[in-house]
Each structure stands twice: as C-alpha cells, then as structure tokens.
Amino acid sequence: MSPHPIDSHALLSDTHTTALVAPDGGVDWFCTPAADGPSVFNRLLDAEKGGTWGLSVDDAVVTERAYVPDTFVLRTLWSGPGGTAEVLDLLAVAPPDGETDELQARHVLVRLVRCTAGAVTVRTTVAARPDHARAEPSWQQHGEAWVEQTAGLRLTGDLTLEHRDRDLTGTVPLSAGQTASLLLHYDDPTGPASALDVGQAEQAAHDTASCWRAWDAPCDYDGPARELVHRSALVLRALAFDETGALLAAPTTSLPEELGGVRNWDYRFTWHRDAGLHVLALLRLGHAPLGRRYVRFLLDRCVRDVERLRPMAGLRGEQSGQEEVLDSLAGYAGSRPVRVGNEAFDQLQVDTYGHVLESVHTLWLLTGELHADDWEQVRDVVDACCELWTEPGAGIWEMRGDPQHYVNSKVYAWVCLDRGIRLAEAQGHDGQGGAADGTADVERWREARDAVHAQVLEKGWDERRGAFVMYYGSDVLDASLLRIPIVGFLPGDDPRVVSTVERIADELGRAKGGGPALVHRYDTDAVDDGVDGGEGAFLLSSYELVVALVLAGRVEEAQRRFDWLVEHVGPLGLCSEQLDADGTALGNYPQAFTHLGLIEAALALQDAEDPEALAAWTERDRVPGVSRPAPR
C-alpha cells in the first residue's frame, strides 16, 4: 500500500509533464517524456517496486509544507534539534518567448535545499524504475552527470552520488546559508546547450515562481472561496499540455475509486465532457488565451477530418488509446488492475457532440469569436448529431454494459442542436442552402431540437419517482441530470427539476452516506455498468448540486453544501475525483473535472446576487459579470 493519502501529494507541472511529491519528500509519480508517458518514479502505485526519488534531512521532520503562493513551487520546511532546512521542488518553466503566450517547459525537475539555521545533513536516494517498473535502470556516469538511458534522464547536482545496486544515493552536510541543488533533466540525456546547471537552480526557482504568478495575475476573482478558485485555475493551467492546449483529465492512472477495488482507469487524456466547463472557467477568470487554444485543439485536432467524434482524445489529438493491464505494479492500496490506455475511445457517447458545441458557443458568447474557417466544423458536428441523437450509447459515465438511451445524452444532443442554431443565426449561416453553399439547414436542426426536448420530457421523466431518470425505461437516478437547468434545458425552478434535485440529494447523497454535501454519480448496486464493486462520492456532481440549488433559488442550502465541500479540499488545495464517506480521497488526482465543478459552483454563488443575470446565462443570452453584451 502507498504510505500516503492520495490528496496529501503535491502536484508539480511544467505543462509538459507532471510530478507528485509525497509528504516525506519522495517524488512518487513522474512520467517521461511527457505526462502521458511511462512512469519513472511510481511509489504511488507500488510502495515496494514502483520507485521514488527520496530527499530528506537527517534527524528532522517536516513542520511546514505549502506552495509558494500562486505557484507550483513546493516549499517544505524540515526542522530538527540541530538545524532547519528549506526544500524547494519544482518543474522549471520559462516565460513566453515572444512567439507564443504559453509558458515554456525547461524539461527539468529541480530540487533545491537551503540550510536556514544551524547545521543539517541532507540525504537523497534516486530509485528510478523506468517504464512503469518493467525495465531496470541503467545509470552511467558522464563527467559530473549521471545518465539513465532507458528513460532518457540526466542528473546533476551538488551532492556526491554513489551508484549502489540499481540506485543513486548521496548525502551532503550544510550549514546556515549553504545550498545544495539536484537537477533531473528528462528531455535529452546527452545534455542540450540550454540545460540548466546547478548554479542556475536558484534562478530557475525564482523564474518559475514568477511565471506562475504572472499567469495567475489576470484573474481578479474575489468571490466565494477566492484562494481555492485561483488555485483551481492554476490547476487547469498545470494540466494543459504545452504542445496543443489539451486538458489532462488528471495526471495519474489507476488511483482507485474504491480502496482495493477494480475501478481504476487511466485519466491521462482529454475528455470532451470537460470542454464547456473548461472554456467557461478560463474565460470568466481572465484566461482567454488558454480558452481559445483549447477550442482550437478541439476543432483542429478532434473534429476536423475525423470519421466520428470520439468522447476523448490523446494530448496531441490521438483518436485511440489501447487499454493495457500492467502486471508490474501492485496498485494503490492493492487496488488492481493497474491500467494504461483507455478503451472508452471506442464508445459512442452522444453527449460528446453537445459538450463540443457548448465550448464553441461559450467562446463566442464571451468574445464574439468564431473564425469563418471553423463554421464547417461546427456545421458537421451539428449535422452528425441530427443523425445520431436517436441512437443508444454508453453515456457520459462510459458504461461498459449494454448501450442505453441515456437521458443526459439526449439533453446534450439538445445542447448541440440549440447552440448550433444560435451560432448559425449569429453568423448569418441560417439559410436553406445546406453544405453546398456553407449555410446550414437550420430548420431541420430546429425540428430535431424540439423533438429531442419533447422526447426527454415524455420518456426521461418518471412520475412515480418524481425525477428524471438515468435512461429510458429505468427508474434509477443519475447525478449528471443536475445539468438540466444549468444548460437551460428547463428552468431551475421548474417543479420537475426541483423534484429531481431533491431525489438526487436524498438518494444519491444522504442515503449513500454522503453526509452534508457529498453526492454519488449513480447507485452502483442498482445500475449494471459492466464493472464490479462500488465507488466514492463524485465531487463534480457534489458541486453541481450546489449550482442546481442556486438555480432553484435555494441559495442558503447551496452555500452550506459548498462550505462543507471546500473545507474538505486536500491540504494543498488540490481535489481528487471522489471522496469516501469518511473524507478519504479516491480516484485520479488532481482531477480537472472536480476543480471545474468548484469554480462553477463558486461563480454560481457569486452570481446569485444577480438572479436576472444568472437566468440570462442559463438561457445563454449573456454572462454574469461580463459587461460587454453578447454579440449579435
């Protein structure tokens, strides 16, 4: 079992790859050559065989641990009877180079130790286990550097390192004011001319902190949970892949949704279900360039010239990802299988079409931007949705059982058609010429939109249950239907919506041990999703219940739930995918979906002071807090 709770790990990012640092100073997760590559350190999923890069101070304990404010530079203070030491851990970044507004990855993991009082002895062990612990490390000394050829690593530092068995070990005594540095380059073991040297490590830490603060600076949000909203925005940036702008759903694989269970998935891909929330969060928090880049990734790499819109994509727009079980790792808390890749690529999820159109429409609503070259992609997505919305599929939760007519999928088909119609009307593409002249058969879209709406009200509503249900003919609840008022399918105070919200809060919340605020996606005992075992409460759904309550006019109840949820965010301001009833973090971490939900809920509570503007947003006419009118 991993010795540390999931949410006790600190995230490091250079927007190309990521690392997780445990409370004892071990780098327990690190993948190369990018975030979706094989792990080099993976004590996270196997305490014995996974490997870690340990850094500690003899006869001392960790007394403080936090990020340098508004950055992903981790500061850890070690204190003992003989002295104290400060450790800075970071993946180094450089400022934009003038050709792009993106942070520039330096491709180096920096560990910087300064003795702040007395005298200390610093100890390190570099236990690399390349290729998910399937390969043996092959360290060789080249001058002052140690090179590991299998994973393409080059380690330099102030510590004299020795090669013992498979690992590198070393110690260094430091007195007050003295500093030691270790730099692990992961881009090229031969050492490019641009590589940092030990003498530049302190400057790299300063520059990296400055870059993160500069990125955060445009965000002037000052509403509920201000610090967590800013941290959540930073997490979104940390999970945005530098080459394309794709959003990692999470930087990890196979962290369990139930301790000892089998619901362990690889989340190192971008899911289109995040799209609308992602663009809205970025633009409303002052980060329009990254929002635009993400929409470009969707249109250029995931929509253009593809045979079928997949529910997810690789970080470079890959349209497939073979799922594989690793026998080399025991799994977190013995939770197996450990998986890489994800077969959900092959599923039909009709809701995907709505998420993509919601992101494009949100960008247009906030900025008035829709490039003429993009209209063809938008039209093709809506046309495809017109044909596919009647088909059963796997749904937003990627069920591995039989395809069903999921109500959420139908609602998002309606979203796709509705947003397509709005964009067509705004862009003057609402004629009847069809594909031949670049316009759209909007009347056909309107007919389909109305048909979807009517069918959901007829077949998706269960009068006996007093709720919208997961799929046609079922009587089970689905927390994804909390989005019915959020996307404007029905008003938030519609009696059917209010009743659905209450049933979800009661049956997927309190009845499932959710306490004051937690909500499960669905009841795994009542739904055949093709996977054994259960899972924790889903934090995105828990935050979306807050939003639904705001839209129902129950702001005080929403605020109470929100306050409880933010009190249970991890100690470093990072959120996992799920929580157990006792507050134990579960699932991949940190989870973009959860941070998006936190931002969405905070903005809804802030917007509750202006009900007219909030209603206008659910109708997608204008955005609360944005002074410029929506372009027409």
Sequence and secondary structure as in RCSB ss.txt:
>XXXX:A:sequence
MSPHPIDSHALLSDTHTTALVAPDGGVDWFCTPAADGPSVFNRLLDAEKGGTWGLSVDDAVVTERAYVPDTFVLR
TLWSGPGGTAEVLDLLAVAPPDGETDELQARHVLVRLVRCTAGAVTVRTTVAARPDHARAEPSWQQHGEAWVEQT
AGLRLTGDLTLEHRDRDLTGTVPLSAGQTASLLLHYDDPTGPASALDVGQAEQAAHDTASCWRAWDAPCDYDGPA
RELVHRSALVLRALAFDETGALLAAPTTSLPEELGGVRNWDYRFTWHRDAGLHVLALLRLGHAPLGRRYVRFLLD
RCVRDVERLRPMAGLRGEQSGQEEVLDSLAGYAGSRPVRVGNEAFDQLQVDTYGHVLESVHTLWLLTGELHADDW
EQVRDVVDACCELWTEPGAGIWEMRGDPQHYVNSKVYAWVCLDRGIRLAEAQGHDGQGGAADGTADVERWREARD
AVHAQVLEKGWDERRGAFVMYYGSDVLDASLLRIPIVGFLPGDDPRVVSTVERIADELGRAKGGGPALVHRYDTD
AVDDGVDGGEGAFLLSSYELVVALVLAGRVEEAQRRFDWLVEHVGPLGLCSEQLDADGTALGNYPQAFTHLGLIE
AALALQDAEDPEALAAWTERDRVPGVSRPAPR
>XXXX:A:secstr
  SS GGG EEEE SS EEEE TTS EEEEESSSTTS EEE TTT TTTS  EEEEETT EEEEEEE TTSS EE
EEEEETTEEEEEEEEEEEE   SS SS EEEEEEEEEEEEEEEEEEEEEEE   HHHHTS   EEEETTEEEETT
TTEEEEESSEEEEETTEEEEEEEEETT EEEEEEE S TT  TT   GGGHHHHHHHHHHHHHHHHTT    STT
HHHHHHHHHHHHHTB TTT  B S S B   SSTT S   B  SEEGGGHHHHHHHHHHTT HHHHHHHHHHIII
IIITT SS  SEE TT  S    EEESS   GGG   EEES GGGGS  THHHHHHHHHHHHHHHHH    GGGH
HHHHHHHHHHHHHTTS B TTTT SSS B BHHHHHHHHHHHHHHHHHHHHHT  SS GGGGT   HHHHHHHHH
HHHHHHHHHSEETTTTEE SBTT     GGGGHHHHTTSS TT HHHHHHHHHIIIIIIGGGT TTT   SS TT
T   S  S   EEHHHHHHHHHHHHHTT HHHHHHHHHHHHHTS TTS   SEE TTS EESSSS HHHHHHHHH
HHHHHHHTT HHHHHHHHTTS  TT  S    
